[in-house]
Amino acid sequence: MRTAPLVARPLPTGARIAVLLGTAVALSTGSSESVAQTRDARPPTALIVTAHPDDDAAFSGAVYQITHQLRGAVDLALVTDGSGGFRYATLAEPMYGLELTNETVARQYLPAIRKRELMAGGAIVGIRNYFFLDQLDHGYALDADTVLHAVWDTAFVRRRLVDILTRGEYDVVFGLLPFPETHAHHKAATIMALYAASSLPADRRPAVLGGFPCAFDGRTLTFEGLPGYPVTTVTGGRPLTRFDRTQPLGYNGRLDFRIIANWVIAEHKSQGTMQLLMNRGDVECYWYFDANGPAGRDRITDLFERLRVPPAGQ
């Protein structure tokens, strides 16, 4: 599948973009032995795999700390072209001078608009590289089977993700938790990330985490796996770790990570309902899939301990 060049507004100095046009970004590689020996010693590396521009806002706190506190690197692989997100674009129409709620117009212009919005939000949390897979965003659905077997070129998606993971030598992959009630594209993107990671040798395999706010519609969310997809199994159903966005930052502790998440959300102006998520989701929760194997659990727990804000004076 071919992808079109993207013209984006410049990011601040130090933010490096690699837009993949059907080829892999040139990231450092090494032997499996060197990866195993240095993985815990170097700053962490992470890959976000999401279906739509704006999905990555769910991981804002953890990603910000990886890139800022730990000086690590975070890349993002976007599976769809984002062209289906037009139904609530009313408020963005005068801003972009386009009738974005018209599907014909949206299918033509939204992919580029939403990629620019994505990279503007990514500049806030420190996203390094972007990989655009440009699969069709055909609209809202719940059935992941249809997406994987009739909408996306899943052979291409899996091949690209394997290539990205192999070259990137990531420690962790973030995807949205694929629980039954969520968007089929969200489920499909995380399933593809799990398939891709599972195909790598054990000593080069990143841990794939499913992220979501700890509470959902007023109830505590548990997740044991998506029916029909054993690769998504989570024994016990509880998140392994979490990131508290209410941790204090700045002078007198008056700031916190909810501000960062709100800034990221605010960049997605073509997505009207996205703005309603501001100041919601005080805690990011992360489920550890059984497919990762037990060996990585302690490493992930340790990583999230390192993401905590140090007490004042330390």
C-alpha positions as CSV (number, residue, x, y, z in Angstrom):
1,M,0.0,0.0,0.0
2,R,1.4,3.4,-0.9
3,T,1.3,6.4,1.4
4,A,1.3,10.1,0.4
5,P,3.9,12.6,1.6
6,L,2.8,14.7,4.5
7,V,3.6,18.4,5.0
8,A,3.6,19.2,8.7
9,R,4.3,22.4,10.6
10,P,7.8,22.4,12.1
11,L,8.3,20.9,15.5
12,P,10.6,22.4,18.2
13,T,14.3,21.8,17.9
14,G,15.3,18.3,19.0
15,A,12.0,16.6,17.9
16,R,12.8,14.3,15.0
17,I,10.2,13.1,12.6
18,A,10.5,10.1,10.3
19,V,7.5,9.7,8.1
20,L,7.6,6.2,6.6
21,L,6.6,6.0,3.0
22,G,6.6,2.2,2.7
23,T,10.1,1.8,4.0
24,A,11.6,1.5,7.5
25,V,13.2,4.4,9.5
26,A,16.9,4.0,10.1
27,L,17.1,3.3,13.8
28,S,20.0,1.7,15.6
29,T,20.2,-2.1,15.7
30,G,22.4,-4.5,17.6
31,S,22.9,-8.2,18.3
32,S,20.3,-10.0,20.5
33,E,23.0,-10.4,23.1
34,S,23.8,-6.7,23.3
35,V,20.1,-5.9,23.5
36,A,19.6,-8.2,26.4
37,Q,22.7,-6.8,28.2
38,T,21.9,-3.1,27.8
39,R,18.1,-3.0,27.8
40,D,17.9,-2.2,31.6
41,A,20.9,0.1,31.6
42,R,19.9,2.6,28.9
43,P,17.0,5.1,28.8
44,P,13.8,3.3,27.9
45,T,12.3,3.1,24.4
46,A,8.7,2.8,23.6
47,L,6.4,2.4,20.6
48,I,2.8,3.5,20.6
49,V,0.5,1.6,18.2
50,T,-2.9,3.2,17.7
51,A,-5.7,3.2,15.2
52,H,-6.4,6.9,15.0
53,P,-4.7,10.3,15.6
54,D,-5.7,11.3,19.1
55,D,-5.8,7.7,20.6
56,D,-2.3,8.3,22.0
57,A,-3.7,10.9,24.5
58,A,-4.6,8.0,26.7
59,F,-0.9,7.5,27.5
60,S,0.1,11.2,27.9
61,G,1.4,11.0,31.5
62,A,3.6,7.9,31.1
63,V,4.9,9.0,27.7
64,Y,5.8,12.5,29.0
65,Q,7.8,11.0,31.9
66,I,9.6,8.5,29.6
67,T,10.8,11.3,27.3
68,H,11.4,14.0,30.0
69,Q,12.2,12.4,33.3
70,L,14.0,9.3,32.0
71,R,15.3,10.9,28.7
72,G,14.0,8.0,26.8
73,A,12.5,7.8,23.3
74,V,8.9,7.2,22.2
75,D,7.8,6.6,18.6
76,L,4.3,6.2,17.2
77,A,2.8,3.9,14.6
78,L,-0.6,5.1,13.3
79,V,-2.5,2.3,11.6
80,T,-5.4,4.2,9.9
81,D,-5.5,7.4,7.8
82,G,-8.0,9.1,10.2
83,S,-10.4,10.0,7.4
84,G,-13.4,8.6,9.2
85,G,-13.4,11.1,12.0
86,F,-15.6,13.7,10.5
87,R,-19.0,13.5,12.2
88,Y,-18.2,15.9,15.0
89,A,-15.9,18.2,13.1
90,T,-18.4,21.1,13.1
91,L,-16.4,23.5,15.3
92,A,-13.2,22.9,13.2
93,E,-14.8,23.8,9.9
94,P,-14.2,27.6,10.1
95,M,-10.7,27.0,11.4
96,Y,-9.7,24.9,8.5
97,G,-12.0,26.6,5.9
98,L,-13.4,23.2,4.9
99,E,-16.8,21.5,5.2
100,L,-15.2,18.7,7.2
101,T,-18.6,17.2,8.2
102,N,-19.1,16.4,4.5
103,E,-17.7,12.9,4.1
104,T,-16.4,13.5,0.6
105,V,-14.5,16.6,1.7
106,A,-13.3,14.8,4.9
107,R,-12.0,11.8,3.1
108,Q,-9.8,14.1,1.0
109,Y,-8.5,16.5,3.6
110,L,-8.8,14.9,7.1
111,P,-5.8,12.5,6.7
112,A,-3.3,15.4,6.4
113,I,-5.1,17.6,8.9
114,R,-5.2,14.9,11.6
115,K,-1.6,14.0,11.1
116,R,-0.6,17.6,11.7
117,E,-2.8,17.6,14.8
118,L,-1.2,14.4,15.9
119,M,2.3,15.7,15.6
120,A,1.4,19.0,17.3
121,G,0.2,16.9,20.3
122,G,3.3,14.7,20.0
123,A,5.6,17.7,20.3
124,I,4.1,18.3,23.8
125,V,4.9,14.8,25.1
126,G,8.1,14.3,23.1
127,I,7.2,11.8,20.3
128,R,10.3,11.2,18.2
129,N,9.3,9.3,15.1
130,Y,6.0,8.7,13.3
131,F,5.1,5.7,11.1
132,F,2.0,6.1,9.0
133,L,0.4,2.8,7.7
134,D,-2.6,4.6,6.1
135,Q,-5.2,1.9,6.4
136,L,-8.8,2.9,5.8
137,D,-10.6,4.5,8.7
138,H,-14.0,3.3,7.5
139,G,-16.0,4.6,10.5
140,Y,-17.2,3.5,13.9
141,A,-17.7,-0.2,14.4
142,L,-17.4,-2.8,17.1
143,D,-16.5,-6.0,15.2
144,A,-12.7,-6.4,15.1
145,D,-13.1,-9.4,12.8
146,T,-14.5,-7.3,10.0
147,V,-11.7,-4.7,10.4
148,L,-9.0,-7.4,10.3
149,H,-10.4,-9.5,7.5
150,A,-12.3,-7.1,5.3
151,V,-11.1,-3.5,5.8
152,W,-7.4,-3.4,6.6
153,D,-4.5,-5.1,4.7
154,T,-3.5,-7.0,7.8
155,A,-0.6,-8.8,6.2
156,F,0.9,-5.4,5.4
157,V,0.2,-4.0,8.8
158,R,1.8,-7.0,10.5
159,R,4.8,-6.9,8.3
160,R,5.3,-3.2,8.9
161,L,4.9,-3.5,12.6
162,V,7.4,-6.4,12.8
163,D,9.9,-4.3,10.8
164,I,9.4,-1.3,13.1
165,L,9.7,-3.4,16.2
166,T,12.8,-5.2,15.0
167,R,14.6,-2.0,14.0
168,G,13.5,0.0,17.0
169,E,14.5,-2.5,19.7
170,Y,11.7,-1.2,22.0
171,D,11.3,-2.0,25.7
172,V,7.6,-1.5,25.7
173,V,4.6,-1.1,23.3
174,F,1.5,0.9,24.3
175,G,-1.8,0.1,22.8
176,L,-5.4,0.8,23.9
177,L,-6.9,-2.0,26.0
178,P,-9.1,-4.1,23.5
179,F,-12.1,-4.6,25.7
180,P,-15.4,-5.6,23.9
181,E,-17.2,-2.2,24.2
182,T,-14.5,-0.2,22.5
183,H,-14.0,0.8,18.9
184,A,-13.2,-2.1,16.6
185,H,-10.2,-0.1,15.2
186,H,-8.8,0.2,18.7
187,K,-9.1,-3.5,19.3
188,A,-7.7,-4.4,15.9
189,A,-4.6,-2.1,16.3
190,T,-3.7,-3.6,19.7
191,I,-4.3,-7.2,18.4
192,M,-1.9,-6.5,15.5
193,A,0.7,-5.1,17.9
194,L,0.5,-8.3,19.9
195,Y,0.7,-10.5,16.8
196,A,3.8,-8.5,15.6
197,A,5.5,-8.6,19.0
198,S,4.8,-12.3,19.5
199,S,6.6,-13.1,16.3
200,L,9.9,-11.7,17.5
201,P,12.5,-13.8,19.3
202,A,11.9,-13.8,23.0
203,D,15.1,-11.9,23.8
204,R,14.1,-9.1,21.4
205,R,10.4,-8.9,22.2
206,P,9.0,-5.8,23.9
207,A,6.3,-6.0,26.5
208,V,2.9,-5.0,25.0
209,L,0.6,-3.1,27.4
210,G,-3.0,-2.3,27.1
211,G,-3.7,1.1,28.5
212,F,-7.0,2.7,29.6
213,P,-8.3,4.8,32.5
214,C,-8.8,2.7,35.6
215,A,-12.5,3.6,35.8
216,F,-14.9,3.4,32.9
217,D,-18.6,4.6,33.0
218,G,-18.5,4.8,36.8
219,R,-17.2,1.2,37.3
220,T,-13.9,-0.3,37.9
221,L,-12.6,-1.9,34.7
222,T,-11.3,-5.4,34.7
223,F,-10.2,-7.2,31.5
224,E,-9.4,-10.9,31.0
225,G,-9.2,-10.9,27.2
226,L,-11.2,-10.3,24.1
227,P,-13.2,-13.3,23.1
228,G,-11.9,-15.0,20.1
229,Y,-8.4,-13.6,20.5
230,P,-6.3,-15.6,23.0
231,V,-3.3,-13.3,22.4
232,T,-5.2,-10.7,24.4
233,T,-5.6,-12.8,27.6
234,V,-4.8,-11.2,30.9
235,T,-4.8,-13.6,33.8
236,G,-6.6,-12.1,36.8
237,G,-8.1,-9.2,34.9
238,R,-6.4,-6.5,36.9
239,P,-3.9,-3.9,35.6
240,L,-0.3,-4.6,36.4
241,T,0.6,-1.0,36.9
242,R,-0.7,2.6,36.7
243,F,0.4,6.2,36.2
244,D,-1.2,8.8,38.4
245,R,-1.8,12.0,36.4
246,T,-2.5,14.0,39.6
247,Q,1.1,13.8,40.8
248,P,2.2,17.4,41.6
249,L,4.6,19.3,39.3
250,G,6.1,22.7,39.3
251,Y,6.2,25.5,41.8
252,N,4.4,24.6,45.1
253,G,3.1,21.5,43.3
254,R,0.3,23.4,41.7
255,L,0.7,21.7,38.3
256,D,0.1,18.1,37.3
257,F,0.0,15.7,34.4
258,R,-3.7,16.4,33.7
259,I,-2.6,19.6,32.1
260,I,-0.3,17.8,29.7
261,A,-3.1,15.4,28.7
262,N,-5.4,18.4,28.2
263,W,-2.8,20.1,26.0
264,V,-2.6,17.0,23.8
265,I,-6.3,16.7,23.5
266,A,-6.7,20.3,22.6
267,E,-4.5,19.9,19.5
268,H,-7.1,17.5,18.0
269,K,-9.5,20.3,17.0
270,S,-11.1,18.4,14.2
271,Q,-12.4,15.9,16.7
272,G,-15.1,17.6,18.6
273,T,-16.0,15.0,21.1
274,M,-12.4,14.4,22.0
275,Q,-12.4,17.8,23.8
276,L,-15.0,16.4,26.2
277,L,-12.3,14.1,27.7
278,M,-10.4,17.0,29.2
279,N,-10.0,16.5,33.0
280,R,-11.2,13.0,32.8
281,G,-9.1,9.9,33.6
282,D,-6.9,10.9,36.6
283,V,-5.1,7.5,36.5
284,E,-3.8,5.7,33.4
285,C,-3.9,1.9,34.0
286,Y,-1.9,-0.6,32.1
287,W,-2.7,-4.3,31.7
288,Y,0.1,-6.8,31.0
289,F,-0.9,-9.4,28.4
290,D,0.0,-13.0,29.1
291,A,1.5,-13.3,25.6
292,N,4.4,-11.2,26.9
293,G,5.5,-14.1,29.1
294,P,6.2,-13.7,32.8
295,A,9.8,-12.5,32.5
296,G,8.9,-8.9,31.6
297,R,6.5,-8.2,34.5
298,D,9.2,-7.0,36.9
299,R,10.8,-4.9,34.2
300,I,7.5,-3.1,33.5
301,T,6.8,-2.6,37.2
302,D,10.3,-1.1,37.7
303,L,9.8,1.2,34.7
304,F,6.7,2.6,36.1
305,E,8.3,3.1,39.5
306,R,10.9,5.2,37.7
307,L,8.2,7.3,36.1
308,R,6.9,8.5,39.5
309,V,7.7,12.2,40.3
310,P,10.4,12.2,42.9
311,P,9.5,13.7,46.3
312,A,10.4,17.3,46.8
313,G,14.0,17.7,47.7
314,Q,15.2,14.6,45.9
